[in-house]
Amino acid sequence: MRMQTQPTASHFINGKYVEDTAGTPIEVIYPATGEVIATVHAATPAIIEQALEAAKTAQAGWAAMSGTERGRILRRAADIMRDRNHDLSILETFDTGKPYQETSVVDATSGADALEYFGGMAATLTGEHIQLGEDWVYTRREALGVCVGIGAWNYPTQIACWKGAPALACGNSVIFKPSETTPLCALKVAEILVEAGLPAGLYNVVQGLGEVGAALVTDPRVDKVSLTGSVPTGRKVYAAAAEGMKHVTMELGGKSPMIVFEDADIENAVSGAILGNFYSSGQVCSNGTRVFVHKDIKEAFLTRLSERLADAKIGDPMDPETSFGPMVSKQQMDIALGYIEKGRAEGARIVYGGEAIEGDGFYMQPCVFADVTDDMTIAREEIFGPVMAVLDFEDEADVMARANDTEFGLAAGVFTRDLTRAHRVVAGFEAGTCFINSYNDAPVEAPFGGVKASGVGRENSKAAIEHYSQVKSVYVRMGDVEAPF
Ligand code: NAD
C-alpha cells in the first residue's frame, strides 16, 4: 500500500497542525511520475501572524531552560528520526524524487546528526570571564530570539534540521518555510520535535512561495534569517534583512571547481567527479561542476568516466537498486536541458548523455561535456542539474587563476598524490569548503558555507553557534565609581 503523502494540514504552528484553505493551493508533484501526491495551501497573513505570535511567545521560556534540558529534547528527536528513517526516507523520495538508495542514508540521518550534535552541545554553551585588575567583565551567551529558516528543495529534511537544531540549542524559536516544491518533510521534523518534548511554538512550519518568506523576513519580531537558496534570492533576502538590521546566514549557489592533476588516482578522481556532479541528479549546491583535468590524463579520465556512467541505474527512485533518479520538477529539467543546448551551440563536445528520457516523470541522462572553455555559459552559470563541464589545463598557477575566476565560492576540490601541492592548492582556493582527494562530504562536525557570492555565515559545527547566539558583556566594578564632576 502506498504511503499517505497528504499531510494532516499545511502548516504546523504552536505544536499542532493548522490549515487555512484560503491560501493559494500548492500541488506537490512526485517527480518520478508527474502525479499530484498532496496539496498544501500557502500561508495567509493570518497564518503568518499565528506563527510569529507563537514563536515570539514561546522563545523566552525556552531560553530560560538549562542547556542540558534543551539538549535532551533535541537528542531524543534525533533518536526518533533514526527509528523512523525508512518512512522519512520514502517521504523524502516522494517530495524530491531522489532515489531511496540516497535518501535512506543521507537525509533523515544527516538531520538526526544535526539534532544529536547540537543537542550535545547545548549544555556546553557558556560565556567567559575577563579579569581587569579588581574589576571584571563576564559575558553571557544569549539567544537571538525568533529565527526564520527558508529552505531550498534539494535536501528538505536536512535543511529543516541544519537550521532548526543549532537555533533551538541556543535558545531561539524557529519558523521554517520549506521550498514550495518540497513542502512535506519539514512538517515531519516539527511533529518529531514535539513528540520528543519540544514545547509548543518553538518550531513552526509555514508553507508558501517567496512572498511568504519575504513577509517573515521583514517582520520586526524576527531577529535572524537563514536562507538556503540561489544567489539572486539571497541578494533580495539579505537586503531585506539588512533593512531591519537582522542577523543572516546565506547558504547560496555555486559553480565549484574540481582540479584533477596528472598524478591523481584516476579511479578516485572519477568517483569524486561522479559524486560531485550526479548525486541527487546533480541538484547539489556544492557540486564541482567545472572539472579541470590535466591534458595528459584527460582522455583516460573521460573514457573511465563514460564507462562508469553507463553503470548508473536510472529508474524508479523507490527501487533500492536505482542510483540516478528524476529531476525535482519539469521546470528544473527544462533549465538543465536548456544549458545543454547552450553548451552544444557554444562548441563544447558531448562525451556522454545529455538527452531527456521519454516517459512519465522528469528524467534526463547525466551529461558530460569536454573541450569546455572558461567563457562558455556552461562553465560560468550554476545549472543545478546533472551537467559536468570538463576543461583542460597544463599549469598549476594558470588553473588556480581560472578556478577562482568566478563570482561564486562555495566549494572546491583537488585530486593529486602530491601532498604539498594538495595543501598549497586548497590554500589558494577562494571557497568556503574544500576537499583533498574527496568530494562533497558534509559531516555535521565541520563548518559548511561559502565565500564571495555563495554566502555569509556557516552551518554545522561549533561555528554555527556564533550565528545563532550573541554575547552580552557585563562590566562589574568592585570599588567606587570615579566621575569627573
Ligand atoms: P530559490 O532561491 O529559488 O528559493 C529558495 C527559497 O527562497 C524558497 O523557499 C523560496 O520560496 C524562497 N524565496 C524566494 N524568493 C524569496 C524572497 N524574496 N524572500 C524570501 N524567500 C524567498 O532556490 P531553489 O531553486 O529552491 O534552490 C536551488 C538553489 O539553492 C541553488 O542555487 C542552490 O545552489 C542553492 N542551494 C544552496 C545550498 C547551500 O547550502 N549553499 C544548499 C542547497 C541549495
Residues whose N, C-alpha, C, O or C-beta is under 5 A from the ligand:
A	BS01	NAD	I150 G151 A152 W153 K177 P178 S179 E180 G208 L209 G210 G213 A214 T228 G229 S230 V231 T233 K236 V237 E251 L252 G253 G254 C285 S454
